[in-house]
Amino acid sequence: MSNVADDQVEGKPGWFARLRQGLAKTRDGLSSRLDQMFAVGKAIDQTLLDEIETLLITSDFGMPVTEEVIQTLTKAMSRKSLKDAEAVREALKSTLIQMIEPSALPLPQSDAEPLVVLMVGVNGAGKTTTAGKLAHRFKSEGRQVMLAAGDTYRAAAVEQLKTWGERNGVDVVAQQTGADSASVIFDALSSAKAKGADVLIADTAGRLQNKANLMQELEKIVRVMNRIDESAPHSVLLVIDGGTGQNALMQAREFKNSVPVSGLVVTKLDGTAKGGVMFALARELGLPIHFIGVGEQLDDLRPFDAKAYVEAIFDAA
């Protein structure tokens, strides 16, 4: 049983249980195989470390993370501090927590009014849904929120954001499908300023004809925002589908090289057994992981908590 109490995460009873349930596929693939490795009488030796190495690689932790973990465990073994299977498990968990904890940072705040959050990411990652859930989160904090339907290339995205606006009771600035995305977001920021909104969350297209066009579009959005507020956007959040495993890492690298990403939101972790990709993202990108998504409910998008995450993927019932 985990030693992370439910009320340690945001003071809301039941959240750790929901996190644990959402990460069931990753835990089943990881923890159950560890249990098999740590059978009664199993020697704590190089063979065990080789098995752990294989397990981490196949769970999408990535080679840099896996190598760092194995080096740490090897040193501990040489000091004879790994007396039994439980000691190995605890050392593994502790190493992973230390590795990923620096990435668990809150979304930066700003004195600017409104705080402008730009959402980027490929189609299908959950970008528009995340924008809607963030709107719910900010509104529950008592803030006046507006949404901008900047993904004008997909009619479904505009309609989806309007639905989220109705659901949350927040204004959505939108134009017809195919409208200029930068124009929509310019109008939204102007309106947010005029209405005294606290937060503006702007959705953007996930795919144009090619990467150059996508970058040009995002640069144009920033330019038109700067006409109203030179500091905007205050956060550029890259939304990544955690279920895509190592492809998520490749995707993140590409966006980071093209767009001034300030932080990550990792979604759909409830649908994958490859939750180790979180560690690969943290280790290789050096970006804060602000939020994770582990379900469809409004409250299933939560600030990333490194210790709770590791506990949830390692602990049996």
C-alpha positions in Angstrom: 0.0 0.0 0.0 1.3 3.4 -0.9 2.6 5.8 1.8 1.3 8.8 -0.1 -2.0 9.7 1.5 -4.9 10.8 -0.7 -5.0 14.2 1.0 -1.4 14.9 0.3 -2.2 15.7 -3.3 -3.9 19.1 -3.4 -5.8 18.4 -0.2 -8.5 16.5 -2.0 -9.3 13.0 -0.6 -9.5 10.3 -3.3 -7.1 11.9 -5.8 -4.3 9.4 -5.2 -6.7 6.6 -5.6 -7.9 8.0 -8.9 -4.3 8.6 -10.0 -3.5 5.0 -9.2 -6.5 3.7 -11.0 -5.7 5.9 -14.0 -2.2 4.5 -14.1 -3.3 0.8 -13.8 -2.0 -0.3 -17.1 1.5 1.1 -16.5 1.5 -0.3 -13.0 0.3 -3.8 -14.0 3.0 -4.0 -16.6 5.7 -2.7 -14.3 4.9 -3.8 -10.8 3.7 -7.3 -11.6 6.9 -8.0 -13.6 9.0 -6.7 -10.7 7.1 -9.0 -8.3 8.0 -11.9 -10.6 11.7 -10.8 -10.5 11.7 -10.5 -6.8 10.5 -14.1 -6.2 11.5 -15.7 -2.9 15.1 -16.7 -2.9 16.0 -14.5 -5.9 19.6 -13.4 -5.8 20.4 -9.7 -5.7 23.0 -9.8 -8.4 23.9 -8.6 -11.9 21.3 -10.9 -13.5 18.6 -9.1 -11.5 19.9 -5.7 -12.7 19.9 -7.0 -16.3 16.2 -8.0 -15.9 15.3 -4.6 -14.4 17.2 -2.8 -17.3 15.1 -4.8 -19.8 11.9 -4.0 -18.0 12.6 -0.2 -17.9 13.5 -0.1 -21.6 10.4 -2.0 -22.6 8.3 0.3 -20.5 9.6 3.3 -22.5 11.8 4.9 -19.8 14.3 5.4 -22.5 18.0 4.5 -22.6 19.4 7.6 -20.7 17.0 7.1 -17.8 17.6 3.3 -17.8 21.3 3.7 -17.8 21.3 6.2 -14.9 19.0 4.0 -12.8 21.1 0.9 -13.4 24.3 2.8 -12.5 22.7 3.9 -9.3 21.6 0.4 -8.4 25.0 -1.1 -9.3 26.7 1.3 -6.9 24.3 0.5 -4.2 24.8 -3.2 -4.8 28.6 -2.8 -4.6 28.1 -1.1 -1.2 26.0 -4.1 -0.2 23.1 -1.8 0.7 20.6 -3.8 -1.3 19.9 -6.7 1.2 16.7 -8.0 -0.3 14.0 -7.5 -3.0 12.2 -4.8 -1.0 15.5 -2.8 -0.7 15.9 -3.0 -4.5 12.3 -1.8 -5.1 12.7 1.1 -2.7 16.0 2.1 -4.2 14.5 2.0 -7.7 11.5 4.2 -6.6 13.8 6.6 -4.8 16.1 7.0 -7.8 13.2 7.7 -10.1 11.6 10.2 -7.8 14.8 12.1 -7.5 15.2 12.0 -11.2 11.8 13.4 -12.1 11.0 15.6 -9.1 12.8 18.7 -10.5 10.4 18.6 -13.5 7.3 18.8 -11.3 6.8 22.5 -11.3 3.6 24.6 -11.2 2.5 26.7 -14.1 4.3 30.1 -13.8 2.1 33.0 -12.8 2.3 36.6 -14.1 1.2 40.0 -13.0 -0.1 40.5 -16.5 -3.8 40.8 -17.0 -4.8 38.5 -18.6 -2.4 35.7 -18.1 -2.1 34.3 -21.6 -1.6 30.5 -22.1 -0.9 29.3 -25.6 -1.6 25.6 -26.3 0.5 23.8 -28.9 0.8 20.2 -30.0 -0.2 17.8 -32.8 -3.8 16.9 -33.6 -5.0 14.0 -31.4 -2.9 14.8 -28.4 -5.8 16.2 -26.5 -4.9 19.9 -26.9 -8.4 21.3 -27.2 -9.7 19.1 -24.4 -6.8 20.2 -22.2 -7.6 23.9 -22.9 -11.1 23.2 -21.7 -10.0 21.4 -18.6 -7.5 24.2 -17.8 -10.4 26.7 -18.1 -12.4 24.7 -15.6 -9.4 24.6 -13.3 -8.8 28.4 -13.4 -12.5 29.1 -13.0 -12.7 26.9 -10.0 -9.9 29.1 -8.5 -12.2 32.1 -8.9 -10.6 33.6 -12.0 -12.4 35.1 -15.0 -11.4 32.9 -17.9 -11.7 33.3 -21.7 -11.0 30.8 -24.5 -9.7 31.5 -28.0 -10.6 29.0 -30.8 -7.3 29.4 -32.7 -7.4 26.0 -34.3 -9.4 27.3 -37.2 -8.3 24.5 -39.6 -10.6 22.0 -38.0 -14.3 22.7 -37.6 -14.4 20.0 -34.9 -11.8 21.9 -32.8 -13.8 25.1 -32.9 -17.1 23.4 -32.0 -15.3 21.3 -29.3 -13.9 24.5 -27.7 -17.3 26.1 -27.8 -18.8 23.1 -26.0 -16.1 23.4 -23.4 -16.9 27.1 -23.0 -20.6 26.3 -22.5 -19.7 23.6 -20.0 -17.5 25.9 -18.0 -19.6 29.0 -18.4 -16.7 31.0 -20.0 -16.7 33.1 -23.1 -15.2 31.7 -26.3 -13.9 33.9 -29.1 -14.2 32.0 -32.4 -14.6 32.7 -36.1 -15.6 30.5 -39.0 -13.5 27.5 -40.1 -10.5 28.5 -42.1 -10.3 32.0 -40.6 -6.9 33.5 -39.8 -5.8 31.9 -36.5 -3.7 35.0 -35.5 -6.7 37.2 -36.1 -8.9 35.1 -33.8 -6.4 35.2 -31.0 -5.8 38.9 -31.5 -9.5 39.6 -31.1 -9.6 37.3 -28.1 -6.8 39.1 -26.3 -8.4 42.5 -27.1 -11.7 41.2 -25.7 -10.0 39.7 -22.6 -8.3 43.0 -21.9 -11.5 45.0 -22.4 -13.5 42.6 -20.1 -10.9 42.4 -17.4 -10.4 38.7 -17.8 -7.8 37.1 -15.6 -6.8 34.3 -18.0 -6.9 33.7 -21.7 -6.3 30.2 -23.0 -5.6 30.1 -26.7 -5.9 26.9 -28.8 -3.8 26.6 -32.0 -3.6 24.3 -35.0 -1.9 21.0 -34.5 -0.9 20.4 -38.1 -0.5 22.6 -41.2 1.0 21.6 -44.5 4.5 21.3 -43.0 6.6 22.2 -40.0 7.7 25.5 -41.5 4.1 26.6 -42.0 3.3 25.6 -38.5 6.2 27.6 -37.1 5.3 30.6 -39.2 1.7 30.5 -38.0 2.8 30.4 -34.3 5.3 33.2 -34.9 2.5 35.3 -36.4 0.3 34.6 -33.4 3.0 35.8 -31.0 3.6 38.9 -33.1 0.0 40.0 -33.1 -0.3 39.3 -29.3 2.7 41.5 -28.8 0.9 44.4 -30.3 -1.4 44.3 -27.3 0.9 42.8 -24.6 4.7 42.6 -25.3 5.0 39.9 -22.6 2.4 37.5 -24.1 2.2 34.6 -24.3 3.2 34.0 -20.7 3.2 30.2 -21.1 3.5 28.0 -24.2 2.2 24.5 -23.2 3.1 21.6 -25.4 0.4 18.9 -25.0 1.7 15.4 -25.5 -0.2 12.1 -25.7 1.6 9.9 -23.2 0.1 6.8 -24.9 2.4 7.2 -27.9 5.4 6.1 -26.0 8.8 7.0 -27.6 7.0 8.7 -30.4 5.9 11.3 -27.8 9.5 12.0 -27.1 10.3 12.5 -30.8 7.3 14.7 -31.2 8.3 16.8 -28.2 11.9 17.2 -29.5 10.6 18.4 -32.8 8.2 21.0 -31.2 10.9 22.2 -28.8 13.2 22.8 -31.7 10.6 24.9 -33.5 8.5 26.6 -30.9 9.5 28.3 -27.6 7.8 25.7 -25.4 7.8 26.7 -21.7 6.2 23.5 -20.2 4.5 20.2 -20.9 1.1 18.7 -20.3 1.1 14.9 -20.7 -2.4 13.4 -21.4 -4.0 10.0 -21.9 -1.8 8.2 -19.4 -4.7 6.1 -18.4 -4.7 4.4 -21.7 -1.1 3.2 -21.8 1.2 0.7 -20.2 4.1 2.9 -21.3 4.0 5.5 -18.5 7.8 5.3 -18.3 7.9 7.9 -21.1 7.3 10.6 -18.4 10.8 10.0 -17.2 12.3 10.1 -20.7 10.5 13.4 -21.3 11.8 14.9 -18.1 15.3 13.6 -18.5 15.9 14.5 -22.2 13.9 17.7 -22.6 14.6 19.6 -19.4 11.1 21.2 -19.5 8.7 21.5 -16.6 5.8 19.0 -16.5 3.0 21.1 -15.3 0.0 18.8 -15.6 -0.9 15.2 -16.4 -4.2 13.7 -17.5 -5.3 10.3 -16.4 -9.0 10.3 -17.4 -11.9 12.0 -19.0 -13.4 13.8 -16.0 -12.9 17.5 -15.6 -10.8 16.9 -12.4 -8.6 14.3 -14.1 -6.1 17.0 -15.3 -3.9 17.7 -12.3 -0.6 19.3 -11.4 2.2 16.7 -11.8 3.4 15.3 -8.5 6.5 13.3 -8.9 6.3 11.2 -5.7 2.6 10.4 -6.1 3.3 9.4 -9.8 6.1 7.0 -8.9 4.1 5.5 -5.9 1.1 5.0 -8.2 3.0 3.0 -10.8 5.0 0.9 -8.4 2.7 0.0 -5.5 0.5 -3.0 -5.5 -3.0 -2.7 -4.0 
